[in-house]
Amino acid sequence: MAKAPSPDRITGLQMQFMASKTFLTTVELGLFTELAKGPLDCDTLRARLGLHPRGARDFFDALVAMGVLERERGLYSNTPESDFYLDRAKLTYAGGIAEMFNARLYGFWGALTEGLRTGKPQNEIKGGENLFDAIYGDPQRLRGFLRAMTGLSLPVAEAMAAKFPWRDYQTFIDVGTAQGALPVQVALAHQHITGGGFDLPVVGPIFDEYVASFDLQKRLRFYPGDFMKDPLPQADVLVMGHILHDWNLDEKRMLLRKAYDALAKDGALIVYEHLIDDERRTNLGGLLMSLNMLVETHGGFDFTGADCSGWMREAGFRQTRVEHLSGPQWMVVGVK
Ligand SMILES: C[S@@+](CC[C@H](N)C(=O)[O-])C[C@H]1O[C@@H](n2cnc3c(N)ncnc32)[C@H](O)[C@@H]1O
C-alpha cells in the first residue's frame, strides 16, 4: 500500500481560525497596551483585563506559542513588534485593522459559503446600499473604519516613503486617504513634499485631527470630494491604496482614467494593494483579500500586477512597474 501523505497541512489549516480569533480578541482586550507599561505575571494580567481564571493561562500561553508575547520566569511581556504596532498609546499603533476584523469581518466571514453561492456581499450592505454610505452613517463606525485603514497601511506607508523616488516630485495627493496614514509617513520622511488626502467630506475632521497630531497641518491638507462623480485634484504624484479593489472592472478603469487626467506631465500614479501574483498561485494574502471584497462589496476584486499594468496602459500611462512594499502588499507605478 502507498505511504499515506502527511495530514499536517489539513490539520493545521482547520485550526487557523482559532489562532486568528485568539489574536483578534487580544487586540480587542487591549492586552498589548497593558503589557507595554511593563511585564506582568498571569494573575495580575488576568485581573487587569477582567478575565475569568479558567481560560487565562491557556490564552496567554497560546499568544507565546504564536510569537506575539514573551514569557520569562513567569512574567509576560510584549515582543518588540507587538510593543511597536499594538500599544494603543503609541502613534505607531496599527491594531485598528485587527479591531475592525474582530468587530465586523469575523462575523461576516461566517457567511462566506453564501457569498460564494450567490456572488453577493455578506456584510451591512446585504440590502443593496454602498459600503461607505452604510458604515459612515454612524460616527463611531466611521472612526473605527478609518483607524482600521491606518492599521492596514502604516507598514506599507513606511516602505513606500523609503522606496519611491519622492525627491523627483513636489506635490502628491493620496486618493481615498482615510485618516491619512500614507501622506503623514511620506511628509515625515520628505521635508520638501506638500500635498494631502482626498476623500468623502465626512472624513475631513478625522483626517485633520490625525495630521495635526503629527504637526503636519501646514504641509498636508484635506481635499473633499467624491471620486465617483468629481474629477481628482491635480498633483505630481497620486496614490490609490486599497481603492481599486473595492470596485468592479468598469469602475476601476474609470478611476485610472481620472487619475491620468489629473496628473502633471511625467507625473506618477501609485496603486498599492494586496496584489495577487501573476500566476495566481502564491500570494495568499492577495487571494484572501479578494475573497474579502466578495464579502464586503458589490463588484470589487483584487488583481495581479500584470492586470493593473494593462489597465494603466489602456488609460494612457506610458510606463509601468511593479515593486514589493511590505508583507503581501505591492505597488504598481504608472508614469504619464
Ligand atoms: C478601503 S479604504 C482605503 C483607505 C486608504 N487608502 C488605505 O489604503 O488605508 C477606501 C477609502 O476610499 C474612500 N472612498 C470611498 N468611496 C469614495 C468616493 N466615492 N470618493 C472619495 N473617497 C471614497 C473611503 O472613505 C476610504 O477612505
The ligand as a Gaussian input file, in Angstrom:
#p B3LYP/6-31G(d) Opt

LIG

0 1
 C      -10.525000      50.661000       1.681000
 S      -10.350000      52.326000       2.182000
 C       -8.622000      52.640000       1.841000
 C       -8.046000      53.745000       2.686000
 C       -6.573000      54.069000       2.492000
 N       -6.258000      54.465000       1.143000
 C       -5.739000      52.879000       2.871000
 O       -5.287000      52.147000       1.989000
 O       -5.510000      52.661000       4.070000
 C      -11.182000      53.185000       0.875000
 C      -11.206000      54.703000       1.054000
 O      -11.884000      55.262000      -0.072000
 C      -12.748000      56.276000       0.396000
 N      -13.864000      56.421000      -0.546000
 C      -14.861000      55.521000      -0.789000
 N      -15.709000      55.984000      -1.713000
 C      -15.234000      57.207000      -2.072000
 C      -15.678000      58.183000      -3.013000
 N      -16.772000      57.974000      -3.752000
 N      -14.949000      59.313000      -3.146000
 C      -13.829000      59.517000      -2.380000
 N      -13.362000      58.630000      -1.486000
 C      -14.060000      57.481000      -1.329000
 C      -13.204000      55.780000       1.740000
 O      -13.721000      56.807000       2.535000
 C      -11.925000      55.165000       2.286000
 O      -11.147000      56.104000       2.967000

